[in-house]
Amino acid sequence: MICTGFSSPQVQAICTEVEEQLWKHKKRAPEHREGHRSADWALLDFGGFILHVFSEEARRYYDLERLWRSAPKLEIPDQPEGPLASAYPALHPADEAAS
């Protein structure tokens, strides 16, 4: 997975939140970490998948998408859908208005 943090604190916060949520829900911890305290790039290796969190500049520079252009892309919506949606009701204001 590749994503962008728009500031150094946001890069770190994304990594921290992913680690906390995967531990809380799946008891999974990263097997390896790189650059977590870096302002531009961090990597969390969970064995089955790898998370790259880049600053905007670093993401353009490294352009990892170029290496994976032929791979299928999975677009992840900003708001959860399906079974997770009920866990985050504040993210679905339209649903609240309908109830």
N, C-alpha and C positions, 0 to 999 in steps of 0.2 A: 504494500500500500504506500502511496506517495501522497503527502499533503503539504500544505503551506501554512506556516505561522507568520503573522505579519509584524512580529516583534520578537526579541529574544525571550522575554518572559512568556509570550504565547507559545513559542517553540517548546520551552520547558514545561509549560502547563499542559500542552497536548500530550507530551510523553508521560507526565505524571498521571494524568487522568486515564489514559489508555492502560497503563500498568495497574492502577487501582481497580479499574472496572474489570479487567481480565482476571485479576486475583480474586476479586469479590464474587464474580459470577462463574468463573471457570477454574479457579485455583491454578492459574497459569502465570508464571513469572518469566521474564525474559531470560534466555540462556546467555545473551551477550548484549552489551550496550556500548555504543560509540558516540562521542560528541555530545552527550546529554547536557553538559554545561556550556557547550558552544553557542554562540549567538546565531550561527548560520545553518547548522545541520545537526541532526541527531538520528541515530538508528537504534531500533529495538528489534532484536532477533528472538522470536518466540519459537523457533524451530520449524513450525508449520507455515509460518509467514513472517515477513519482515516489514516493519514500519519505518519509513523514511519521513522525517519532518524537516523541511527546508525553510529558510527565509526566502522571500521572493527572488532576491538576487542570486542566491546559491542554487535555487531550483532552475533558474534560467541557465546558469553557468554549467552545472553538471548535466542537465537535460537527460535525466534517466529515462524519460518517456521515449527518447530516440532509440534506446536499446530494446524497448518492448513494443514498438509500433505495431508489429504484426500480432501481438497477443490480444485476446478479447479484453475489453474494458468493462469494468463494473462501476456504474455510476451510483454513488451513495447519496440519497437525498439528505438535505439539511435536517429535516424532521423525520423521526422514526415512523415507520408504518408497520402494520401487521401486529404481531403479538407484543412487540415492545411499545407500541403507541400508548397503550393503557398505563404503562409505567411512567410516562412523561406527559400527563394531561395538560400541563401548562404550555406545552409546545403546540397544542392543537386548539387555538382559540375558536375556530369555526365549529368544532365539535361541541364546545361548551355552549355556544349560542344556540345550537340545535337541540340541546337537551332541556 
